[in-house]
Amino acid sequence: MIQGAIFDMDGLMFDTEPIWTRTWAPVLATIGVEYPHGLADAVRGTSGKSMEAVINRFLPNVDAAYVREKAYEHVHQELEKGVPKKPGLDELLAYLASKDIPMAVASSSSLEAIKKNLANGGVSEYFGELFTGVGMAHPKPEPDIFLNTAAAMGVDPAHTLVFEDSLSGVRAGTAGGFITIMVPDMVAPDDFAREHAACICKDLLEVRDLLAEGKLG
C-alpha cells in the first residue's frame, strides 16, 4: 500500500529546465568564460557541492561556488515571470489527494524557488513537506534528501513513490529504496534508469492512470 509520494520539481512538476539551460552561458559570460558544451545536461538534478563539482569538472579554474550562486539568482529572476506546469500535474495531485496520500517536494532548487513555483502553479495546498538539496552535505544522487523527507512524513521508503525526471534523481530514489518513477524531460533514461526505476512514463497523466489501475505501489 502506498504511504506517501515525494516529487522532484524542476522538469517534473514545472517546465523550468529550459530556464536552467539558458542560464549558464550569460552567467559565465559575466566572468569572461565561454560556456562549455554539455554543462547544462551534466548539472541537471544536482545542487550544492555536487553542482560545484560538476562545474569544476568542465571549468577547473573558475570559482564554482560563485557561479552556482549567480546561476540561482538568475533563475530566481526568471521564475518571477512564472513557468508552465507539466502535463498531468493537476490530475495526478488531485488523484493522490483523493486517496489521502500525503505529498512532499524534495528538490535540488532553493526553498524560495520551490515555494514560488508551487504558489504560482496554485498547488501549494497539496504539499505538507518541502525539502531543498541546497546546502545538504550529500545531495542527489545520494538518497539523503528523500530519506529525510520520508522521515518527516513518517512513511516507509519501500511504500513511498518518488517522482523524478533526472538521472541523478532516479539514482537517489532507488538508492533510498523508494518506488522510483521516472518521467523524462530533457534527458533520456539511461541503462541504470531502465533497469532500476519502477517504471518510465511519458508524462504525469500516464502515472495517474497506472496508479488508478493498481499497477504501481
N, C-alpha and C positions, 0 to 999 in steps of 0.2 A: 504493500500500500504506500502511495506517495505521501510523504510527510511535509515536504516543502519544495519550493522552486527558487533557484538563485539565477539571476540574469546578469550577464555582461551588459554593457551599454553601447559603446561605440561600434557601429556596424552591425549590431544585433538588434537593438531596440530603435536606434535612430541612425539616420544616414549621415553620420559625422565623419566617416573615414575619408571622403574626398577633401574635407577641410584640413584634416591632418596631412594628407598627401600634398596639398598646396602650400602647407605652412613652411616646410623645411627650406626650400630654396630662398625665399625672402629673408627668413631668419638668419641663414648662413651668410647671405649677401651683406648683412649689416656688419659682419666681422671680416668681410673680404674673402670669403671662402666659397668656392663653387660647389653646388650640390652634387654629391656622388650618386650615380645611378644605383638604385636598389635600396637606398637608406630607408625610404618610407615603408617599403614592404618589410624590411628587417626589424624595424622598431615597433611595428604594429602589434598591439596587445601587451607591450611592456610598459614599465613605469620605473621611476626612481633609479636606483643603481643599475638595474638591468638595462634600462633605456640608455643610461650613460655609457655602459659597457659596449652597447651596440654602436652608439655614435662614435666612440673612440676606436672601434674596430674599423670603421670606414674612414675616420679622420683622427689619426693618433695624436695630432698636435693641437687640437682645439680643446677649450675648456668645456667639457661635455655638460657639466652641471649648469653652466651659464646658458648654453644652447638649449638645454631641456627647459630651463625656467622661461626663456624667451619664447620657446615654442608654445608652452602652456598659456602664456599671456596672449599670444597671437590667436590661439584657438578660442580662448575665452571671449575675445573681442568679436570673433566671427559668430559665436554662439548667441550673442545678443540679438542677432537677426532671426534666430530660430532655425531649426532644421526639421525636415520631414520625418515622420515615423516610418519604420519599416513595415511592409505589408503584413497584415495579420496580427500586429501587436495588440491592438484593441480587442480583437476577438479572442486571442489566447489569454490575455489578462482577465477578461470577463469570464471565460470558461473556468480558469483556475479559481477565481473568486467564488464562482457558483458552487464549487466543490469544497469551499472553505480551506483551501490550501494556502498557507502563508507564503508570502513572496518577499524577496530581498534583492538588492542590487549589489554586485561586487565587481567594481570596475577599476581599470588602471587610470582612469581620469580622476581629476581632483573632485573633492566633495562638492565644491562650488559648482563645477560643471555638471555633476550628477543632478544636483538639486535644480539647477536651471533648466536642464533638458526635461526632467520629469514635470516641472511646473509648466513649461511651455507646451509640452505634449498633453497636459491635462490628465496625467496618470499617477501623480504623487500619492494619491489615496490608497493605491494598491500595495505599497511597499512599507513594511514595518521596520526594516533594517537597511541602512545604506553604508557600504564599506568602500574605501578607496585604497588602492595599492600604493599611492604616493606616500613615500616615507617609510614603507614597510622594509624590514631587513631582507625579506625573501619574497619579492613579488612574483607574479606569474613569470615563468611557467612552474614555479613552486606552488604547492597547493594551499599555502598558509591563508590566503585571503578567503578562500572558500571554506576552509576548516573553521576559521574564526567566525565567519558568517553563520555557518551551521550551528556552531556552539551558541551564538547569541540567539538564534531562532529556537534552540532546543530540539533540533532534529538530527536524525541519524544520516550521515552521508550516503550510506548504502540505499536509503529510501528517499533520497533528495535529488531532484533534477537540477542540472546545471546547463544553462543555455549559452553557447559560445559561437562566435564566428571566426576567431583567430586560432592559429595552430598552437600558440603558447597557452591560450586559454583551455584548449582541449587537453593539452598535456597536464595542466594544473588540475582540471576537473578529474581526469582519470587517475592521476597520482593520489588524489584525496579519496578515491573510492566512490565517487559520485556517479549517478546515471547521467553521463555527459552527452549532450545532443549538440551537434554542430550544424549551424545554418550559415554556410559560407557567404561571405560578402565580396571582398576584393581579392581574397587568396583562396585558391582551390584546396581541397583536402589533400593531405599527403598520405603516404603509406601508413604512418602511425595513426592518423585520424581514422582512416578507413578500417583499420584493424581494431582500434580500441574504443571509438565512440559508439554509444548505444545505437545511434542512427545518424545519418546525414540527411537533412531535409532541405528542400529548395527554398522554403520560406516558413514563417511562423504559422501561417494558416495550415500547412501540412502538419506541423507539430500539434496544433489544436485537434486536427482530425484524428491523428494517431492516438492521442490521449483519449478522445471520445470513444474510439473503437477499442480501447483497452489494450493497445499494442505497445505501450510504454509504461515502465514502472514495475 
